[in-house]
Amino acid sequence: MQELSSIRDIVQMVAATRADEIGCDECFEQLDRFAETVLAGKNAAEAMPLVQDHLNRCGDCREEFEALLAALRLTTFAPRPDSYPV
Amino acid sequence: MGMRTDAEWCSQLSSAAPDSALADLRGLLLRGLSFALASYRVTESDLEDFVQDGLIKILQELSSYRGDARFTTWAQKVCVRLALTELRRRRWRDVSLDDLVANTEMADITPAVLADRSADPSQVAPVQMMVAAVQRIIAEELTERQRTAMMAVMQGGMPLQEVAERMGANRNALYKLIHDSRQRLQKRMLYEGLTPQELLAMFEQA
């Protein structure tokens, strides 16, 4: 039942709600550093949990993150391992 | 394409002779964006426009680059945001909030089971009663603005940016509006003894 799944989605979202969630602006501020952390093979979700949390919830920001990752993967970071940031 | 340090990028782009740095950055951004938007319907001309607008924005906001990430990463981020913002605008241009909200099944928040006064409560399945309770909480706790925002994003699938614009807000403010809504529902559900775990378990059984 469609109605059931909508309510279930809302209940799931409500259940996962945290008081310390950051907004889109704050996520965007940190997105470049987050992307580089991912590409350096580090655990970005652990290093920057509030950013990861926001990306789990926000479709707009998640879309931008994935596009940024694609751009970086295939340009700056792809060619040589020694060009990874410290 | 020469390798520049972050500091060199910044100083050259803000110097009296930025052309070489601009040309290199343009090439880098164009390549990056073409990969980033590989699965989107964009033309070569679109990509060039996005990069051009991106460069303008980057130069305007140069002083806000703090060095947390590489300059080129930061610049790519600015460009990607700009491009996707425009693509979303195009994609959703002809969709009004009214149409979207009216088409979602949340439009009628009066649960059928309660609307029918002759219904025998003992015949109503627990999950239906629970759904009705959640719908009642949504109706009582949230303003119309909050309900509209939640429905449009969650049920309608409209990007936050697009909902925000139609509601006269910015994306950040809309995220916070929805966050506030979720917190209200969370508090109220807790108050009424509706724990998420129990509710979700009931959904599994339904």
Interface residues (C-beta under 8 A of the other chain):
Chain A: Q2 E3 L4 S6 I7 R8 D9 I10 V11 Q12 M13 V14 A15 T17 A19 E21 G23 C24 D25 F28 Q30 L31 D32 R33 A35 E36 C58 G59 D60 E63 E64 A67 L68 A70 A71 L72 R73 L74 T75 T76 P85
Chain B: L28 R31 G32 L33 F35 A36 L37 A38 D68 A69 R70 T72 T73 W74 Q76 K77 V80 R81 A83 L84 R88 T104 E105 M106 V127 V131 V134 Q135 I138 M150 V153 M154 Q155 P159 L160 Q161 R171 N172 Y175 K176 H179 R182 Q183 L185 Q186 M189 P196 Q197 L199 L200 F203 A206
